[in-house]
Amino acid sequence: MVVDPSVSQQTYVEDCEVCCQPIEVTVVLDEVTGEAQIIPSRDDE
């Protein structure tokens, strides 16, 4: 998964590489440490 570090928070939909179902991915970057928190979710959960 490629994350754009110039955007501190982003949400997008990506197809799962295993089951091909869409997954909403939210990425939150810590501007101090540069660490990314990746939060996947599906509509059926």
N, C-alpha and C positions, 0 to 999 in steps of 0.2 A: 504494500500500500504506500503510495506516495503522498506526502503531506506538504502543502505549501506553507513554509515557515513565515511568510510575510503577512499572513492572515492569522490573527490571534484566536478566532473562533470561526468554525465553518461546519456546515451540515450539507451532506449530499447523499445521493442514492447510488449504490454500487452493487452489481450482481455478485453473489457468493461464488467463489471459485470452485466449490465442491458441489453445491446443489442448484446453482444458477438462479436462485430466488433473490429478489431484491432485498437489500439490507440498507437501512438508513444509518449513516455513519456521522457522528458528531465528533469533531476534533477540537480540543481546547488546548492551546499552547500556553505554558507558563512563561511569561515574558522575562522573568528574572533568571530562571534556570534553563529555559529552552526545552524543557521536557514536554512531551505531548501526552495528553490523556485522550484515549480513543474509546468512544462509547457507541457500540453497535446496538441496533434494535430492529425488530421486525414488526410488521403490522399485526401479525397473529399472536403476539405475546401480550 
